[in-house]
Amino acid sequence: MPLERRLSREMFLSSETVELRQMCFTPGRLFEPGKYLAGDLPDSAFEMGLVDKLPPVRGQSEEIGDPPPQV
């Protein structure tokens, strides 16, 4: 049986964007695979090893931030 890499919720900032690799069912909600803020996902997603860190952004897209506020 292969070892599964599990990441703990404590390894992420609540505002950090992470990737949910598989569907996660909770009594109140269904989370589909995709990108979420770590604080929005339930503890069970982290405990089951369904969450991965996103690779760092490289190149020009790293320099693009939020647009300046309209005055």
C-alpha positions as CSV (number, residue, x, y, z in Angstrom):
1,M,0.0,0.0,0.0
2,P,1.6,3.3,-1.0
3,L,2.0,6.1,1.5
4,E,-0.3,9.0,1.0
5,R,0.9,12.5,1.5
6,R,-1.4,14.4,3.9
7,L,-1.1,18.1,4.6
8,S,-2.4,19.5,7.9
9,R,-4.6,22.6,8.0
10,E,-1.9,24.2,10.1
11,M,0.5,24.2,7.1
12,F,-1.7,26.8,5.3
13,L,-2.7,30.4,6.0
14,S,-6.5,30.8,6.0
15,S,-6.1,33.2,3.1
16,E,-3.9,31.0,1.0
17,T,-5.2,29.5,-2.2
18,V,-5.1,25.7,-2.3
19,E,-6.3,23.0,-4.7
20,L,-8.9,20.5,-3.8
21,R,-8.0,17.4,-5.8
22,Q,-11.2,15.3,-5.3
23,M,-14.8,15.9,-4.3
24,C,-15.3,16.4,-0.6
25,F,-18.7,15.7,0.9
26,T,-19.8,17.2,4.2
27,P,-23.2,17.1,5.9
28,G,-24.0,20.6,4.8
29,R,-22.1,21.0,1.5
30,L,-20.4,19.4,-1.5
31,F,-17.0,20.8,-2.5
32,E,-16.1,20.1,-6.1
33,P,-12.4,19.9,-7.2
34,G,-10.8,23.2,-7.8
35,K,-9.1,26.2,-6.2
36,Y,-10.3,27.4,-2.8
37,L,-9.1,29.5,0.1
38,A,-7.7,27.2,2.8
39,G,-10.1,28.8,5.4
40,D,-13.1,27.9,3.3
41,L,-12.5,24.1,3.2
42,P,-13.6,21.8,6.0
43,D,-11.1,20.0,8.2
44,S,-12.1,16.7,6.7
45,A,-10.6,17.7,3.3
46,F,-7.2,18.2,5.0
47,E,-7.5,15.1,7.1
48,M,-8.3,12.9,4.1
49,G,-5.4,14.3,2.1
50,L,-7.5,15.9,-0.6
51,V,-5.7,19.3,-0.5
52,D,-2.5,20.3,-2.2
53,K,-0.4,23.5,-2.2
54,L,-0.4,25.3,-5.5
55,P,3.0,25.7,-7.2
56,P,4.5,29.2,-6.9
57,V,3.5,31.7,-9.7
58,R,6.4,32.4,-12.1
59,G,7.1,35.1,-14.7
60,Q,5.1,38.2,-15.4
61,S,1.8,36.9,-14.0
62,E,3.5,37.0,-10.5
63,E,3.9,40.8,-11.0
64,I,0.2,41.3,-11.9
65,G,-1.7,42.2,-8.8
66,D,-5.2,43.7,-8.2
67,P,-6.1,46.6,-10.4
68,P,-5.6,50.0,-8.8
69,P,-8.7,51.4,-7.1
70,Q,-10.9,53.7,-9.2
71,V,-10.9,57.2,-7.8
